[in-house]
Amino acid sequence: MILHADSPLFGDETEDKWPQAFLSDDAKEFGCTSRVAFGDWQIEPSDPDEDPFWYRISNYGVFHCWANVAQASAREALAHAEVVPSFFIFLGTQGATELWALQKGAVPGSDYLLLARERGDGIIRRFFLLQRDCTGQALRKGRQLDILNTRYCHVASPADLLGIARKMVKREPLGVLALVPEAKDDGEIDSQTP
């Protein structure tokens, strides 16, 4: 089930939106910083019958800060996948758990992945991928298109998205979304954050 808003729920006014711009006190250093690591991420599903899925998360630039996110069923396909401007949003907490969303796209609107992690500092390299559920008037369905899915969950506000995340964090996660280190030419694994 896709979580979708007709226009992005989080804009420039959102403080906990990553990547975000920084400027040093002396204005000599500036650019984009992120709490979430850039690189190739893999969803390892909880269901053993499901296949892993890949995301490539990269920094767009220095003056305009957002993450370029590509997705594909295989890591090798990421190089040719469409890139979507995206942001990681810290939604709040539920006990000792941080609730996050990946806001993907801007026009026409944004899609959302719900994520969770244990509270912590430093660069984020791992999330739990939360389930997505929708009921009532938020459930939208288009005309039948053969076997294609036309259903999605319309999310009207940041509060609605947080409400869904608070419910979903109580369920078993769909899987783990984790940064996968790059393999060096000498066969070793580079554990440094890109």
C-alpha positions as CSV (number, residue, x, y, z in Angstrom):
1,M,0.0,0.0,0.0
2,I,1.4,3.4,-1.0
3,L,1.2,6.3,1.4
4,H,0.7,9.4,-0.7
5,A,0.0,13.1,-0.2
6,D,-1.3,15.3,-3.0
7,S,1.5,17.9,-2.1
8,P,4.6,17.4,0.0
9,L,3.6,17.3,3.8
10,F,7.0,18.7,4.8
11,G,8.6,21.8,3.4
12,D,11.4,24.3,4.2
13,E,9.7,25.2,7.5
14,T,10.4,21.6,8.8
15,E,13.4,21.7,11.1
16,D,14.1,17.9,11.3
17,K,14.3,17.4,7.5
18,W,17.5,15.9,6.1
19,P,19.6,16.7,4.2
20,Q,19.6,20.3,5.2
21,A,21.9,23.3,4.6
22,F,24.6,24.4,7.0
23,L,26.7,27.6,7.3
24,S,29.7,28.0,9.6
25,D,29.8,31.0,12.0
26,D,32.4,32.7,9.9
27,A,30.4,31.9,6.6
28,K,33.5,30.3,5.1
29,E,32.0,26.8,5.1
30,F,28.6,25.9,3.8
31,G,26.8,23.0,2.1
32,C,24.5,20.2,2.9
33,T,24.6,17.8,5.8
34,S,22.5,14.8,6.7
35,R,21.9,12.6,9.7
36,V,21.2,9.7,7.2
37,A,24.2,8.2,5.4
38,F,24.5,8.5,1.6
39,G,25.1,5.3,-0.3
40,D,23.4,2.1,-1.4
41,W,20.7,0.8,1.0
42,Q,19.0,-2.6,0.9
43,I,15.6,-3.6,2.2
44,E,15.9,-7.1,3.7
45,P,12.3,-8.2,4.0
46,S,11.0,-10.0,7.1
47,D,9.1,-12.3,4.9
48,P,11.6,-14.9,3.5
49,D,9.4,-15.2,0.3
50,E,10.0,-11.5,-0.6
51,D,13.0,-10.4,-2.6
52,P,15.4,-7.7,-1.3
53,F,15.0,-4.2,-2.8
54,W,17.6,-1.5,-3.2
55,Y,17.8,2.3,-2.8
56,R,20.6,4.6,-3.8
57,I,20.7,7.7,-1.7
58,S,23.0,10.6,-2.8
59,N,23.4,14.2,-2.1
60,Y,21.9,16.5,-4.7
61,G,24.3,19.4,-4.3
62,V,25.9,22.2,-2.2
63,F,23.5,25.1,-2.6
64,H,20.2,23.2,-2.8
65,C,19.9,20.4,-0.2
66,W,17.9,17.2,-0.9
67,A,18.6,13.5,-1.3
68,N,18.4,12.0,-4.8
69,V,16.8,8.6,-4.3
70,A,16.8,5.8,-6.9
71,Q,15.2,2.5,-6.4
72,A,15.5,-0.9,-8.1
73,S,15.1,-4.6,-7.5
74,A,18.9,-5.1,-8.0
75,R,21.9,-3.1,-6.9
76,E,23.4,-3.1,-10.4
77,A,20.2,-1.5,-11.8
78,L,20.4,1.6,-9.5
79,A,22.8,3.3,-11.9
80,H,20.1,3.5,-14.5
81,A,17.1,4.1,-12.3
82,E,15.0,7.3,-12.2
83,V,16.1,9.6,-9.4
84,V,13.5,11.3,-7.2
85,P,14.2,14.4,-4.9
86,S,13.6,13.2,-1.4
87,F,14.0,14.0,2.3
88,F,14.3,12.1,5.5
89,I,11.9,13.5,8.1
90,F,12.1,12.9,11.9
91,L,8.5,12.6,12.9
92,G,8.8,12.1,16.7
93,T,9.2,9.4,19.2
94,Q,7.3,6.5,20.6
95,G,8.9,5.4,23.8
96,A,12.6,4.7,23.1
97,T,11.9,4.5,19.3
98,E,12.4,7.3,16.8
99,L,9.8,7.5,14.0
100,W,11.0,8.7,10.6
101,A,9.5,9.0,7.1
102,L,11.2,9.1,3.7
103,Q,9.4,11.8,1.7
104,K,9.9,10.8,-2.0
105,G,9.1,13.3,-4.8
106,A,7.5,16.7,-5.0
107,V,5.1,16.7,-8.1
108,P,2.5,15.3,-8.2
109,G,2.8,15.1,-4.5
110,S,4.9,12.8,-2.4
111,D,5.0,9.2,-1.4
112,Y,6.1,8.1,2.0
113,L,8.0,5.2,3.6
114,L,7.6,4.9,7.3
115,L,10.8,4.0,9.2
116,A,11.8,3.5,12.9
117,R,15.0,3.1,14.8
118,E,16.2,3.1,18.4
119,R,17.1,6.5,19.7
120,G,20.7,7.4,19.0
121,D,23.2,10.0,17.8
122,G,25.5,10.0,14.9
123,I,25.0,9.1,11.3
124,I,22.0,6.7,10.7
125,R,22.8,3.5,8.8
126,R,19.9,1.3,9.7
127,F,16.1,1.6,10.0
128,F,13.2,-0.8,10.4
129,L,10.7,-0.5,7.5
130,L,7.3,-0.1,9.0
131,Q,4.1,-1.6,7.7
132,R,1.6,0.6,5.9
133,D,-2.1,0.3,6.6
134,C,-5.1,2.4,5.6
135,T,-8.8,2.4,6.4
136,G,-11.8,4.6,5.9
137,Q,-12.0,7.6,3.7
138,A,-8.2,7.8,3.4
139,L,-8.2,4.6,1.3
140,R,-8.5,5.6,-2.4
141,K,-9.0,3.2,-5.3
142,G,-9.0,3.9,-9.0
143,R,-10.6,1.9,-11.8
144,Q,-9.7,-1.7,-12.4
145,L,-6.6,-2.0,-14.7
146,D,-6.1,-5.7,-15.3
147,I,-4.1,-6.9,-12.3
148,L,-2.4,-3.6,-11.5
149,N,-2.9,-2.1,-8.1
150,T,-4.8,1.2,-8.1
151,R,-5.2,1.5,-4.3
152,Y,-3.3,3.9,-2.1
153,C,-3.6,5.7,1.2
154,H,-4.2,9.4,1.0
155,V,-2.3,11.2,3.8
156,A,-3.8,14.6,4.4
157,S,-1.4,16.1,7.1
158,P,1.8,15.5,9.0
159,A,-0.3,14.6,12.0
160,D,-2.0,11.9,10.0
161,L,1.3,10.5,8.9
162,L,2.6,10.5,12.5
163,G,-0.6,8.8,13.6
164,I,-0.1,6.0,11.1
165,A,3.6,5.6,12.1
166,R,2.6,5.4,15.8
167,K,0.2,2.5,15.0
168,M,2.6,0.7,12.6
169,V,5.5,0.8,15.0
170,K,3.5,-1.6,17.3
171,R,3.4,-4.2,14.5
172,E,6.2,-6.5,13.2
173,P,8.3,-4.5,10.7
174,L,8.2,-5.3,7.0
175,G,12.0,-5.6,7.1
176,V,15.2,-3.8,7.7
177,L,16.5,-0.9,5.5
178,A,20.3,-0.8,6.0
179,L,23.3,0.8,4.4
180,V,25.4,-1.7,2.5
181,P,29.1,-0.8,2.4
182,E,31.0,-0.5,-0.9
183,A,33.3,-3.3,-1.9
184,K,36.9,-2.0,-2.6
185,D,38.9,-3.1,-5.6
186,D,41.1,-5.3,-3.4
187,G,38.1,-7.3,-2.2
188,E,37.8,-5.6,1.2
189,I,34.7,-3.9,2.4
190,D,34.8,-0.1,3.0
191,S,32.9,0.5,6.2
192,Q,33.2,4.3,6.0
193,T,30.1,6.3,5.3
194,P,30.2,7.6,1.8
